[in-house]
Amino acid sequence: MGRFALNRLGRTNALAAGYALYLGITDKIILSGGKTISDWAKQTLPPERLKNWPSEAQLMKDVIVRRFGEMYRKQYGKSIEEVIEIDDASINTLENMMNTINRDPSIVDSKNTGVLGEHSHVFRAEVISRLFSIPITARGKISATDMLREVATTRGKKSYEEMLDYMVDNLNNAELRDKIISELRYTLGLTNEKYLTYWIGYFVDDDNILVTQKVLSALAKNEKWSKAAREAFNLLKEKDGIDIDFDQFVKEDLTSLKEKPEVWNKLREALKLLKTKYRTMPPDLKNV
């Protein structure tokens, strides 16, 4: 089903991820993507089919299993489904990263984690990974389009090469141009201190508080970012009466806060408000 229900980018990511598993580039993948229904499906399928429509992550898994399942079993002696995890609950990459860490905290500071995605998305995915204390090496940054182009070139598949070239041709591909502008917008939100509250509130869901500790410590070492953090927490004190001294907090061992429920709950309430009430989105660059 995934072959027909996924958009072109989703199919490309799925094929590249499956190929990476088959080649042994990685021994596990986490597929992320919520439920999106294409216009053709809405127009042609009955309501009961749409109600049970699978998520993008499930559709990508379907493509991988159908295309690489038998080859993988012959190569490794087990089902490829054993090394595929699904995250279809996250609504964006920030949430996906936090949920991934909660599921497997060992990836923090690990040098064996990588990102694979659509060509224009890989850089932002890397920025988010580093923000969440997951270092990505050059070898761990994989453009799905580039990977499949190498395969197409090696096998002399000219038509596939042309299709993949079009997918990264921002002069003639209007959809790609819009995607690049969107990626630039959200990357700005991650790299400019003015938009600290665009992302920092997501650490409210940090079950281990390990990453939150690292992020606050990193902010404290940067003059511009630490100033933005103080301003954010001062706003909470002024508007909502939540008194958190940023400079004092970064000196604390946050992992011990669970033993102090009143302090732990105050921090979580602060992060929750920064994620919802006071979140500052980066500007829409189409209008700049």
Residue frames relative to the residue before (quaternion, step in Angstrom):
aa qw qx qy qz dx dy dz
M 1.0000 0.0000 0.0000 0.0000 0.00 0.00 0.00
G 0.6172 0.6021 -0.3436 0.3721 3.57 1.01 -0.86
R 0.5949 0.5975 -0.3574 0.4017 3.54 1.08 -0.75
F 0.7570 0.3745 -0.1948 0.4988 3.57 1.01 -0.80
A 0.7166 0.4751 -0.2571 0.4412 3.58 1.00 -0.76
L 0.6483 0.5127 -0.3247 0.4598 3.60 1.16 -0.50
N 0.4655 -0.6317 0.5244 0.3305 3.54 -1.19 0.51
R 0.7390 -0.4390 0.2719 0.4326 3.55 -1.29 0.22
L 0.6566 0.5140 -0.3164 0.4524 3.59 0.95 -0.86
G 0.6486 0.5263 -0.3131 0.4520 3.56 0.98 -0.85
R 0.6529 0.5022 -0.3132 0.4725 3.59 0.98 -0.84
T 0.6380 0.5305 -0.3254 0.4534 3.57 1.01 -0.84
N 0.6605 0.4998 -0.3055 0.4697 3.59 0.91 -0.90
A 0.6576 0.5208 -0.3123 0.4459 3.57 0.94 -0.88
L 0.6735 0.4929 -0.3009 0.4614 3.58 0.87 -0.92
A 0.6628 0.4949 -0.3124 0.4671 3.59 0.97 -0.83
A 0.6488 0.5138 -0.3208 0.4606 3.60 0.97 -0.82
G 0.6583 0.5037 -0.3049 0.4690 3.57 0.96 -0.85
Y 0.6468 0.5163 -0.3105 0.4676 3.54 1.02 -0.82
A 0.6293 0.5330 -0.3290 0.4600 3.59 1.04 -0.78
L 0.6337 0.5105 -0.3243 0.4823 3.59 1.05 -0.74
Y 0.6777 0.5094 -0.2964 0.4397 3.56 0.84 -0.97
L 0.6989 0.4640 -0.2689 0.4733 3.59 1.00 -0.83
G 0.4666 -0.6840 0.4414 0.3457 3.57 1.24 -0.35
I 0.3266 0.7410 -0.5150 0.2811 3.58 1.22 0.39
T 0.7742 0.0466 -0.0289 0.6306 3.55 1.17 -0.66
D 0.3428 -0.7428 0.5307 0.2217 3.57 -1.15 0.50
K 0.7816 0.1303 -0.1134 0.5994 3.57 1.30 0.11
I 0.0746 -0.7819 0.6153 0.0671 3.58 -1.10 0.63
I 0.2116 -0.7268 0.6372 0.1450 3.51 -1.27 0.58
L 0.1929 -0.7924 0.5733 0.0785 3.56 -0.57 1.18
S 0.0713 -0.8052 0.5882 0.0246 3.58 -0.78 0.97
G 0.4044 0.6859 -0.5376 0.2773 3.54 -1.10 0.75
G 0.3250 -0.7751 0.5163 0.1646 3.54 -0.75 1.07
K 0.6904 -0.4735 0.3547 0.4163 3.52 -1.31 -0.25
T 0.1174 0.7511 -0.6411 0.1057 3.56 -0.69 1.15
I 0.1883 -0.7991 0.5664 0.0724 3.57 -0.87 0.96
S 0.4166 -0.7297 0.4891 0.2342 3.56 -0.71 1.09
D 0.6534 -0.5346 0.3705 0.3874 3.55 -1.23 0.49
W 0.6515 0.5247 -0.3389 0.4306 3.59 0.94 -0.84
A 0.6387 0.5234 -0.3270 0.4595 3.57 1.07 -0.76
K 0.6491 0.5222 -0.3152 0.4545 3.59 0.96 -0.85
Q 0.7137 0.4727 -0.2463 0.4544 3.55 1.04 -0.81
T 0.7931 0.3613 -0.1609 0.4632 3.59 1.06 -0.65
L 0.7201 0.4526 -0.2547 0.4601 3.58 1.11 -0.58
P 0.5400 -0.6250 0.4524 0.3364 3.61 -1.11 0.63
P 0.6797 -0.5296 0.3264 0.3886 3.62 -1.16 0.59
E 0.6511 0.5286 -0.3381 0.4270 3.61 0.96 -0.77
R 0.6214 0.5187 -0.3427 0.4767 3.60 1.14 -0.59
L 0.6647 0.5104 -0.3055 0.4521 3.55 0.96 -0.86
K 0.6035 0.5818 -0.3491 0.4189 3.57 1.09 -0.75
N 0.7691 0.3230 -0.1594 0.5280 3.57 1.05 -0.82
W 0.2713 0.7946 -0.5026 0.2058 3.55 1.23 0.47
P 0.4275 -0.7247 0.4729 0.2613 3.61 -0.79 0.94
S 0.5657 -0.5842 0.4603 0.3561 3.56 -1.29 0.38
E 0.6665 -0.4772 0.3782 0.4301 3.56 -1.29 0.22
A 0.6290 0.5377 -0.3365 0.4495 3.58 1.00 -0.79
Q 0.6668 0.4923 -0.3016 0.4712 3.59 0.95 -0.85
L 0.6440 0.5184 -0.3167 0.4650 3.57 1.05 -0.77
M 0.6362 0.5108 -0.3299 0.4749 3.58 1.04 -0.75
K 0.6246 0.5286 -0.3383 0.4647 3.57 1.01 -0.79
D 0.6237 0.5457 -0.3355 0.4479 3.58 1.00 -0.81
V 0.6451 0.5118 -0.3154 0.4716 3.59 0.96 -0.87
I 0.6750 0.5056 -0.2998 0.4459 3.59 0.87 -0.96
V 0.6751 0.4985 -0.3021 0.4523 3.58 0.85 -0.95
R 0.6833 0.4894 -0.2930 0.4557 3.58 0.90 -0.90
R 0.7367 0.4349 -0.2396 0.4591 3.58 0.92 -0.91
F 0.8289 0.2474 -0.0880 0.4939 3.59 0.90 -0.90
G 0.4300 0.7565 -0.4323 0.2364 3.59 1.24 -0.29
E 0.7160 0.4422 -0.2621 0.4724 3.58 0.73 -1.03
M 0.6434 0.5212 -0.3197 0.4607 3.59 0.98 -0.86
Y 0.6601 0.5162 -0.3050 0.4525 3.57 0.96 -0.89
R 0.6502 0.5190 -0.3209 0.4526 3.59 0.93 -0.86
K 0.6546 0.5065 -0.3118 0.4666 3.58 0.99 -0.80
Q 0.6911 0.4926 -0.2700 0.4549 3.56 1.05 -0.82
Y 0.8356 0.2209 -0.0602 0.4993 3.57 0.88 -1.00
G 0.4657 -0.7297 0.4134 0.2824 3.58 1.24 -0.01
K 0.7278 0.3263 -0.2509 0.5486 3.60 1.13 0.50
S 0.6310 -0.5442 0.3987 0.3830 3.53 -1.29 0.30
I 0.5008 -0.6557 0.4773 0.3024 3.55 -0.99 0.83
E 0.5711 0.6062 -0.3799 0.4025 3.59 1.19 -0.48
E 0.5798 0.5996 -0.3699 0.4093 3.59 1.19 -0.44
V 0.7563 0.3605 -0.1942 0.5102 3.60 1.14 -0.52
I 0.5995 0.5155 -0.3711 0.4870 3.56 1.24 0.46
E 0.0797 -0.7747 0.6262 0.0360 3.56 -0.84 1.02
I 0.2979 -0.7639 0.5564 0.1349 3.53 -1.15 0.70
D 0.0203 0.7445 -0.6671 -0.0161 3.56 -1.08 0.80
D 0.1176 0.8068 -0.5679 0.1126 3.56 -0.18 1.26
A 0.5183 0.6304 -0.4193 0.3977 3.57 1.26 0.34
S 0.6097 0.5731 -0.3539 0.4178 3.59 1.11 -0.62
I 0.3420 -0.7614 0.5172 0.1893 3.57 -1.00 0.83
N 0.7953 0.0552 -0.0590 0.6008 3.61 1.23 -0.17
T 0.7184 -0.4682 0.2993 0.4185 3.57 -1.31 0.17
L 0.6006 0.5575 -0.3645 0.4423 3.61 1.06 -0.65
E 0.6885 0.4678 -0.2771 0.4799 3.56 0.87 -0.95
N 0.6152 0.5556 -0.3336 0.4489 3.55 1.06 -0.78
M 0.6628 0.5071 -0.3096 0.4556 3.58 0.95 -0.89
M 0.6580 0.5047 -0.3138 0.4625 3.58 0.96 -0.87
N 0.6633 0.4992 -0.3093 0.4639 3.60 0.93 -0.85
T 0.6240 0.5438 -0.3334 0.4515 3.58 1.07 -0.75
I 0.6666 0.4920 -0.2997 0.4730 3.58 0.96 -0.85
N 0.6341 0.5248 -0.3344 0.4590 3.58 0.99 -0.78
R 0.6566 0.5099 -0.3016 0.4667 3.55 1.07 -0.75
D 0.8083 0.0216 0.0347 0.5874 3.57 1.00 -0.84
P 0.1859 -0.8343 0.5108 0.0922 3.63 0.18 1.26
S 0.5455 0.6480 -0.3973 0.3531 3.60 1.19 -0.41
I 0.5919 0.5888 -0.3808 0.3975 3.62 1.15 -0.36
V 0.5169 0.6147 -0.4301 0.4122 3.61 1.22 -0.28
D 0.8329 0.0954 -0.1438 0.5258 3.55 -0.82 1.14
S 0.4752 0.6655 -0.4501 0.3588 3.58 1.25 0.09
K 0.3007 -0.7526 0.5583 0.1771 3.56 -1.06 0.76
N 0.6134 0.5641 -0.3364 0.4387 3.55 1.28 0.23
T 0.5654 0.5786 -0.3854 0.4438 3.56 1.25 0.43
G 0.0628 -0.8121 0.5800 0.0138 3.57 -0.98 0.80
V 0.3207 -0.7071 0.5853 0.2336 3.53 -1.33 0.08
L 0.0580 -0.7697 0.6356 0.0115 3.53 -1.04 0.87
G 0.2720 0.7797 -0.5306 0.1912 3.55 -0.79 0.91
E 0.7395 -0.3576 0.3185 0.4730 3.48 -1.37 -0.15
H 0.6888 -0.5606 0.2725 0.3701 3.55 -0.97 0.99
S 0.7534 0.4100 -0.2283 0.4607 3.60 0.74 -1.03
H 0.6600 0.5331 -0.3008 0.4356 3.61 1.24 -0.31
V 0.5285 0.6842 -0.4006 0.3035 3.57 1.16 -0.56
F 0.6554 0.5242 -0.3339 0.4292 3.60 0.90 -0.86
R 0.6788 0.4737 -0.3085 0.4686 3.61 0.85 -0.88
A 0.6155 0.5389 -0.3482 0.4577 3.59 1.04 -0.72
E 0.6377 0.5125 -0.3228 0.4758 3.57 1.06 -0.74
V 0.6330 0.5314 -0.3328 0.4540 3.61 0.95 -0.86
I 0.6648 0.4927 -0.3019 0.4734 3.58 0.93 -0.90
S 0.6320 0.5386 -0.3368 0.4439 3.58 0.96 -0.81
R 0.6733 0.4816 -0.2943 0.4776 3.57 0.89 -0.90
L 0.6096 0.5548 -0.3417 0.4515 3.57 1.06 -0.76
F 0.7302 0.3905 -0.2067 0.5212 3.56 1.10 -0.77
S 0.5596 -0.6587 0.3573 0.3539 3.58 1.24 0.57
I 0.5131 0.5721 -0.4648 0.4397 3.55 1.01 0.83
P 0.2261 -0.8067 0.5290 0.1351 3.62 -0.16 1.21
I 0.1632 -0.7848 0.5934 0.0734 3.56 -0.86 0.98
T 0.2946 -0.7572 0.5568 0.1725 3.57 -0.67 1.08
A 0.6825 -0.4630 0.3537 0.4413 3.57 -1.28 0.25
R 0.6495 0.5261 -0.3082 0.4543 3.57 1.04 -0.79
G 0.6960 0.4986 -0.2681 0.4416 3.57 1.18 -0.58
K 0.6009 0.5196 -0.3688 0.4826 3.59 1.28 0.09
I 0.0390 0.8302 -0.5495 0.0853 3.56 -0.34 1.24
S 0.2325 -0.7367 0.6227 0.1244 3.52 -0.79 1.10
A 0.4482 -0.7043 0.4814 0.2671 3.57 -0.66 1.11
T 0.6453 0.5322 -0.3189 0.4457 3.57 0.99 -0.85
D 0.6717 0.4938 -0.3045 0.4607 3.59 0.87 -0.92
M 0.6429 0.5326 -0.3301 0.4406 3.58 0.95 -0.85
L 0.7106 0.4497 -0.2675 0.4704 3.58 0.84 -0.95
R 0.5934 0.5563 -0.3771 0.4430 3.59 1.10 -0.54
E 0.6183 0.5406 -0.3429 0.4560 3.58 1.02 -0.76
V 0.6537 0.5056 -0.3082 0.4712 3.55 0.98 -0.88
A 0.6655 0.5110 -0.3047 0.4508 3.58 0.90 -0.93
T 0.6529 0.5142 -0.3122 0.4603 3.57 0.99 -0.84
T 0.6541 0.5265 -0.3066 0.4483 3.56 0.93 -0.94
R 0.7572 0.3787 -0.1958 0.4949 3.56 0.99 -0.85
G 0.4889 -0.7033 0.4088 0.3149 3.58 1.27 0.15
K 0.3832 0.7227 -0.4839 0.3109 3.57 1.14 0.63
K 0.1872 -0.8437 0.4942 0.0943 3.58 0.30 1.28
S 0.6549 0.5232 -0.3252 0.4377 3.59 0.92 -0.84
Y 0.6457 0.5056 -0.3179 0.4759 3.59 1.05 -0.73
E 0.6148 0.5443 -0.3429 0.4562 3.56 1.04 -0.78
E 0.6655 0.5079 -0.3014 0.4563 3.57 0.92 -0.91
M 0.6440 0.5121 -0.3247 0.4664 3.59 1.00 -0.80
L 0.6805 0.4835 -0.2891 0.4687 3.59 0.94 -0.88
D 0.6021 0.5429 -0.3526 0.4673 3.58 1.10 -0.67
Y 0.6460 0.5239 -0.3196 0.4540 3.58 0.98 -0.84
M 0.6460 0.5522 -0.3196 0.4191 3.58 1.03 -0.77
V 0.7482 0.3100 -0.2096 0.5479 3.61 1.23 -0.33
D 0.4984 0.6488 -0.4172 0.3956 3.58 1.29 0.32
N 0.1402 -0.8473 0.5071 0.0723 3.57 0.09 1.25
L 0.5529 0.5941 -0.4066 0.4195 3.60 1.23 -0.06
N 0.8030 0.2770 -0.1211 0.5136 3.57 0.98 -0.83
N 0.6780 0.4610 -0.2823 0.4981 3.59 1.25 -0.27
A 0.2764 -0.8034 0.5085 0.1400 3.59 -0.12 1.33
E 0.6194 0.5480 -0.3436 0.4449 3.59 1.03 -0.75
L 0.6501 0.5106 -0.3096 0.4699 3.56 1.02 -0.81
R 0.6227 0.5436 -0.3491 0.4414 3.59 0.96 -0.79
D 0.6512 0.5029 -0.3084 0.4773 3.58 0.98 -0.87
K 0.6410 0.5315 -0.3160 0.4548 3.56 1.04 -0.84
I 0.6553 0.5129 -0.3134 0.4575 3.59 0.94 -0.86
I 0.6374 0.5173 -0.3247 0.4698 3.59 0.99 -0.83
S 0.6443 0.5151 -0.3133 0.4706 3.57 1.02 -0.82
E 0.6515 0.5112 -0.3115 0.4661 3.59 0.95 -0.87
L 0.6437 0.5161 -0.3202 0.4656 3.59 0.99 -0.81
R 0.6239 0.5509 -0.3370 0.4401 3.56 1.02 -0.81
Y 0.7530 0.4044 -0.2311 0.4648 3.56 0.70 -1.06
T 0.5778 0.5446 -0.3803 0.4743 3.58 1.20 -0.39
L 0.5972 0.5486 -0.3455 0.4722 3.57 1.09 -0.72
G 0.6485 0.5347 -0.3092 0.4448 3.56 1.00 -0.82
L 0.7006 0.4609 -0.2580 0.4798 3.57 1.17 -0.57
T 0.7725 0.3895 -0.1670 0.4728 3.57 1.14 -0.59
N 0.6827 0.4196 -0.2839 0.5266 3.60 1.26 -0.13
E 0.4800 -0.7182 0.4266 0.2679 3.58 -0.66 1.13
K 0.5353 0.6298 -0.4115 0.3841 3.61 1.17 -0.39
Y 0.7547 0.3586 -0.1821 0.5183 3.56 1.19 -0.58
L 0.1356 0.8233 -0.5333 0.1392 3.55 1.10 0.72
T 0.7137 0.4620 -0.2690 0.4526 3.59 0.87 -0.90
Y 0.4582 0.6542 -0.4613 0.3862 3.60 1.27 0.03
W 0.8361 0.2172 -0.0772 0.4978 3.59 0.98 -0.82
I 0.6137 0.6165 -0.3794 0.3152 3.60 0.94 -0.74
G 0.6042 0.5950 -0.3583 0.3904 3.60 1.07 -0.58
Y 0.5550 0.6266 -0.3941 0.3795 3.59 1.19 -0.39
F 0.5902 0.5825 -0.3705 0.4185 3.58 1.21 -0.33
V 0.4134 0.6804 -0.4845 0.3626 3.58 1.25 0.12
D 0.7187 0.4329 -0.2391 0.4887 3.58 1.17 -0.58
D 0.4120 0.7043 -0.4748 0.3300 3.59 1.27 0.29
D 0.2937 -0.8066 0.4893 0.1539 3.58 -0.11 1.29
N 0.7574 0.3916 -0.1982 0.4835 3.57 1.04 -0.77
I 0.2939 -0.7950 0.4550 0.2730 3.57 1.39 -0.31
L 0.3814 0.7403 -0.4664 0.2983 3.56 1.32 0.15
V 0.7024 0.4583 -0.2712 0.4723 3.57 0.85 -0.98
T 0.6055 0.5620 -0.3516 0.4403 3.59 1.03 -0.78
Q 0.6218 0.5401 -0.3279 0.4626 3.57 1.01 -0.84
K 0.6888 0.4851 -0.2840 0.4578 3.58 0.84 -0.97
V 0.6627 0.5167 -0.3084 0.4459 3.58 0.95 -0.88
L 0.6663 0.4919 -0.3075 0.4685 3.60 0.87 -0.91
S 0.6393 0.5214 -0.3238 0.4632 3.59 1.01 -0.76
A 0.6508 0.5072 -0.3112 0.4716 3.57 1.02 -0.80
L 0.6290 0.5314 -0.3329 0.4595 3.59 0.99 -0.79
A 0.6588 0.5415 -0.3064 0.4230 3.55 0.95 -0.92
K 0.6754 0.5062 -0.2883 0.4521 3.60 1.16 -0.58
N 0.6991 0.4131 -0.2532 0.5259 3.57 1.30 -0.19
E 0.4827 -0.7181 0.4179 0.2769 3.58 -0.57 1.16
K 0.7031 0.4703 -0.2802 0.4538 3.59 0.82 -0.97
W 0.6927 0.4742 -0.2801 0.4657 3.56 0.92 -0.91
S 0.6489 0.5058 -0.3324 0.4611 3.60 0.98 -0.73
K 0.6080 0.5359 -0.3483 0.4709 3.59 1.09 -0.65
A 0.6538 0.5078 -0.3071 0.4694 3.58 0.96 -0.88
A 0.6463 0.5160 -0.3203 0.4619 3.59 1.02 -0.78
R 0.6375 0.5174 -0.3312 0.4650 3.60 0.95 -0.81
E 0.6563 0.5174 -0.3097 0.4536 3.56 0.94 -0.90
A 0.6455 0.5234 -0.3209 0.4543 3.57 1.00 -0.82
F 0.7076 0.4441 -0.2695 0.4791 3.59 0.85 -0.92
N 0.6070 0.5376 -0.3542 0.4660 3.59 1.12 -0.57
L 0.6078 0.5497 -0.3445 0.4579 3.57 1.10 -0.70
L 0.6411 0.5201 -0.3174 0.4667 3.58 1.01 -0.80
K 0.6409 0.5153 -0.3242 0.4675 3.57 1.02 -0.77
E 0.6917 0.4938 -0.2736 0.4504 3.57 0.93 -0.95
K 0.7783 0.3782 -0.1807 0.4674 3.58 0.84 -1.02
D 0.8301 0.2224 -0.0714 0.5063 3.58 0.96 -0.85
G 0.4926 -0.7014 0.4104 0.3113 3.59 1.24 0.09
I 0.4829 0.6359 -0.4576 0.3912 3.59 1.20 0.43
D 0.1483 -0.8356 0.5281 0.0299 3.54 -0.27 1.32
I 0.1628 0.7610 -0.6063 0.1636 3.55 -0.32 1.31
D 0.2436 -0.7572 0.5946 0.1174 3.54 -0.70 1.15
F 0.3762 -0.7667 0.4707 0.2218 3.58 -0.26 1.26
D 0.6842 0.5037 -0.2965 0.4362 3.59 0.84 -0.99
Q 0.6597 0.4821 -0.3055 0.4889 3.57 1.08 -0.65
F 0.6437 0.5603 -0.3160 0.4146 3.54 1.01 -0.88
V 0.6719 0.5119 -0.3177 0.4308 3.59 0.93 -0.84
K 0.6276 0.5234 -0.3407 0.4649 3.59 1.22 -0.27
E 0.5822 0.6089 -0.3622 0.3988 3.57 1.26 -0.36
D 0.4065 -0.6222 0.5944 0.3071 3.52 -1.31 0.38
L 0.2651 -0.8241 0.4766 0.1528 3.56 0.01 1.30
T 0.5769 0.6030 -0.3878 0.3914 3.59 1.13 -0.50
S 0.6640 0.4925 -0.3075 0.4712 3.59 1.21 -0.37
L 0.4780 0.7158 -0.4201 0.2875 3.57 1.27 -0.18
K 0.5754 0.5966 -0.3900 0.4011 3.59 1.10 -0.53
E 0.6235 0.5154 -0.3388 0.4805 3.56 1.26 -0.33
K 0.7011 0.3398 -0.2346 0.5814 3.57 1.37 -0.10
P 0.2304 -0.8426 0.4678 0.1343 3.59 0.36 1.24
E 0.6537 0.5283 -0.3351 0.4258 3.60 0.95 -0.79
V 0.6750 0.4664 -0.2903 0.4924 3.60 1.02 -0.77
W 0.6285 0.5463 -0.3166 0.4543 3.56 1.00 -0.90
N 0.6966 0.4720 -0.2754 0.4649 3.58 0.85 -0.98
K 0.6207 0.5413 -0.3437 0.4512 3.59 1.09 -0.67
L 0.6456 0.5127 -0.3134 0.4713 3.57 1.01 -0.84
R 0.6729 0.4962 -0.3009 0.4587 3.59 0.90 -0.92
E 0.6389 0.5125 -0.3292 0.4699 3.58 1.01 -0.74
A 0.6317 0.5313 -0.3275 0.4599 3.57 1.03 -0.78
L 0.6819 0.4785 -0.2879 0.4724 3.59 0.87 -0.95
K 0.6194 0.5488 -0.3395 0.4471 3.58 1.03 -0.75
L 0.6756 0.4824 -0.2909 0.4756 3.59 0.95 -0.87
L 0.6360 0.5161 -0.3323 0.4677 3.58 1.04 -0.70
K 0.6585 0.5082 -0.3025 0.4654 3.59 1.12 -0.63
T 0.7833 0.3302 -0.1531 0.5040 3.57 1.03 -0.74
K 0.7982 0.3502 -0.1775 0.4568 3.55 0.29 -1.28
Y 0.8206 0.2470 -0.0982 0.5060 3.59 0.91 -0.89
R 0.3415 0.7541 -0.5033 0.2478 3.58 1.14 0.40
T 0.1779 -0.7819 0.5929 0.0733 3.56 -0.87 1.03
M 0.2416 -0.7894 0.5511 0.1212 3.57 -0.51 1.18
P 0.4972 -0.6165 0.5016 0.3481 3.60 -1.08 0.60
P 0.6003 -0.6087 0.3769 0.3566 3.61 -1.08 0.63
D 0.5128 -0.5958 0.5167 0.3392 3.52 -1.25 0.52
L 0.3177 -0.8073 0.4692 0.1650 3.57 -0.31 1.25
K 0.4972 0.6327 -0.4406 0.3980 3.58 1.24 -0.12
N 0.7435 0.4020 -0.2039 0.4940 3.54 1.14 -0.66
V 0.5402 0.6250 -0.3993 0.3977 3.58 1.29 0.13
